[in-house]
Structures are given as C-alpha cells and as structure tokens.
Amino acid sequence: MGEDRGPHDRCSVTLLAGTSVAAGVVPDDTVAGYPAVNTFGGSAVGYLSRVEFASSVAGRLTLYDRLFVAGAYAFNASQALSAQPSFSARLPGTSYKGLEIWVEQVTAGTLVQNVAVTYDDDGDISRTTGTVAAPAAMVVGRCFQLPLVAGGNSVKKITNVVGSTASAGTFNVMVLRPLWTGRMAIANDADVHDLLRTGMPIVYDTSALFMLAALDSTALGVPDCMIEIVNG
C-alpha cells in the first residue's frame, strides 16, 4: 500500500491509552476491543478471503494487524525504549518489510503535534523518520503516518520517541501491518471484495485486527465492515 500521511480516524474500539512507554507491547486478539480470531488448525494460519464494507460518508477503510503499540507519550516526550517485545511471529516469512509506523492521538492536543521516531530496520541499522508534523491539532483517535527513510523501508523495532511543538495531549506510536484497503466512492456506498480482490493476505489467530478510516468529509460517519478469514 502506498504511503498516506493524511489524517485517519480509528474504527477499533480498543482502549486508546498504551500500557508501556519504556518498552511497548505486542497486542493480540485476547485484548478487549480487538475482534476474536478463532484458533486455526493445520498450518495455524488463515487468509483474509472476503470483506463486506460500507460507510455513510465517502472515503477509504484500511485493515491492519496492529503488531506493536507504545505509549501513551506526553506531547513533549523524549523516551528511549528497551526490552521491546518481538512481533516477528506475526510476520509472513518473518519479513519486516512493508510495515508502517503510525501516531495515534490518545488525549486531545493543542497546537500541532510533532513526532520523531527512531527505529531499527531488518538489518539492525538505526533509522529515523525525522520530525513529522501532524496535519492539524489532533483530536482523540486521529492518526497520522510517519514516513520510512529510503533504504530503511522495514521496521524491526522502535527505539526512541520524541514529541515537540504541541502544548498538550498524549499519543501512542504503532507498528502496523497492512492487510486490506477498500474505498467508498460516494456516501452510503457499499462493496464486497472477494478473495481475488483481498489478495488473501495471511492472518494469524493472534492477530490484533485494527481499522483506520480516511474519510472525504470532516464527519466521521458510520463505517461498517464484516470480514471473513478462512483456515489455511
């Protein structure tokens, strides 16, 4: 999926506040708020085979596996992380490529939140996103993506988080693995993506499914989504 650093709103009902600023956590489907995924037999993996989706407002829905979340950080945080848990068990082929770093607003901010994240890529080389400004003062649940540097397009672990410019508010830093995306071209639009359109990405029975909505209107609207996962 292409990079999109514009504002997104979360559709998950998972509690916003992170539970660790110093190490972060790897959430799974047993945590309240994430959809439960039945245990798979055989190869112990599943495949996203069908998505039915709609929204009262035009825009795009994107489904992720939320691999890692750290926070909640103060608006002016400067935090080094250590003893971070590994999320490699939820990566097909243990590949760290294609992962994304996102900021999630936990409590409302004033002024414009700036965030810089340092991370290790799959070659254990330290990289930085540089300081990235949010699109505007952040409301609760609003998210924005941080760019990965050229040559460092994989994320193995987050090692440092710095916040600046804003004068209030708290935020989480997340590592997300994109699974699927679909667009509603007009208000009250609906569509169904079968296995040919989902591409059958691998889903684990521990996956923490997490959805973001990038809507064309300032109104959040009412997104609706039903997914089918087949046992591999």
N, C-alpha and C positions, 0 to 999 in steps of 0.2 A: 504494500500500500504506500502511496506517496505521502510525503510529509505534509502535515497541515497544522500550523501552529495557531490557527484562529481559535476563538473561544468555543468550548464544547461544554455541554451540561451532562452530568452523570444521570443515568437512569437506574442504577443499582440502589437498593435500599440498605446496603451495608452501612454501618456506623461510619461517619466521616473521620473521626479522630484516630490517627495512628496510635499504635501502642508502644513504639520504641523509636527514640530519636538517635540513640547511640549505635544500634545495630540493624534495626529494621526487622520485619517479619516476612515470612512466606505464607500468605493466607491459603486456605483450601476450602472445599465445599462444606466442611463441617462448621465453619464460622457462620453465625447467624447473619442472614442477609444475602448470602450467595445461594443460587439455586442448587439444590442437591442433585448430584450426579450418581446414578446407580452404579454399583460395582460391576466392572466388566469381567467376563470370563475369558478364557483362551489367552489372547495376546495382551489382555489387560489394558487395551486402548480402545477408543471409539473414534468415530468420524462424524463430523457435522454434515448431515445429509439433507436437511431441509430447514428453511426459515420462512415463516409467515410473518409479515410485518406491515404496520400501518402507522399513520400519525395524523392528528388533526391539523398539524402545521407542516408545510413542506420542509424538507431537509434530509439529512443523512443520519443513519444509525450505523454504529460500528461496534462489533462484539469482540471482546478481548478475553484472554486468560490473564488475570491480574497476578503476576508472578511474585512481586515484591512491593512492599509499601513501608515507608519510613516516615515518622512524624509523630505528632504534629509539631512543626517548627515555627518559632516566632518569626515575625516579619523581618527581623534583623539578625536572624540566627547565623552562627558560624560554627558548624558542627562537623567534626571528623568522625567517621564511622569505623568500627572494628568488629570483629567476630560476626560478620554478616552471614546469615544462613544462605546456603546454596539453593538455587531453584533449578539446577541442571536436570533433575529428574522429570521436569515438566517441559523439556525441550526435545522435539523430534531430532534424533541423531545427535543429541547433545550439542546442537549448533546454537550459538548465541547471536547469530546474525538475524537481522530483521526485527529485532526488539526495539521498543520505543521508550523514551523517558518522558514522563508527564508530571505536571504540577497540579494538585487538586486543592482548592481552597476549602479550609475547614471552618474557620470563622471569618466573618466579613472583614475585608481590608479597607483601608483608606489610603489615598494616593495610589500609585501604581506599583504593584509588587514586582520586584526584580529578583531573579533566581539564577545562580550559577551552580552547576553540579559537576563534580569531578568523578570520573568512573574509569574502571579498568575494562579494556576490550578483551577479546578472546585470546589475544597474545600476551595478556597480563601487562599491557602497555597503558600507562596512565594517560587519560584524555580529559578534556574539559569542554563543556557546552559553551563556555563563555557566559557572560552575563546577559540574560534574556529578559526583556520587559513583557509583562502581561499586556494583553490588548487594551485593558482599561482597569479601573479599580475593580477588584474581584468580589463577587457575591458568593455566598455559600454554595458549594457544589460546582462552581465553574472550574473548568480545567483548561490548561494550555500545554502544548507540546514543546519540548526543548530539542534543538537540532543536534545530531551527532556530527562530529567533525569528519571531514574527508579522510579516508584511510582508517577511521576508527568506528566503522559502521556496525559494531557489535557491542553488546553490553553484558559484561560478566558480573560486575558488582559496582554498587555505588560506594564511593569512598569519602566524599565531602559534599556538604550542602551549605551554601551561603545565600542569605536573603538581604535585600537592601532596598532603599528608596521609600517603600511603603512605611506608614507610621502606625499601623495597627493591623491585626489579623494574624492567622496562623494557616499553615499549609502542609500538605503531605507531598512527598516525592514517590512516584510509582514507576516500576518497570512493567510494561505491558507487552503481551504477545498478540498481535492482531490475528483474528480468526476469519472474520467476515465483515462485509460492508454492503449496505443497500440504500438506495435513495428513493424518497417520495417526491415526485416532481411537482405535485400540487397539494393543496390542503385536502385532507381526508382521503389521500391516495393510499393504495394497498397493493402488495405484490407478494408473490411466492417464489422463492429461489429453491430449485430442486438441487440434487447432487451435482449436476453439471454446472450450476451457477455458484454453488458454495465452494466447489473445488475439493470437497471432502477433507478439510484440514483435520489433523489429529487433535482429539480432545482426550484428556486423562480423567479418570474417575475421581481425581483430587482437584481438578481444575476449579479455580475461583472465577466463574464467569462474571464479566463486568461490562456494561454497555455505556457508551457515550453517544449523545445526540448533538449534532451540529445543525441547528435549525435556521431557516432563512429569515425567520421573524424573531423579534425580541421576546415574543410569547413562547413559553416552554411548550405549550400544547399538551397533547396526551399521546405519547408514543406507545405502541403496543407491539409485542413480539412474542412468537412462540417458536421454539427451536426443537429439532429432532436430532438425536445422536444415536447412531447405530453401533452396535457392538462389533468390534473388529475381530 
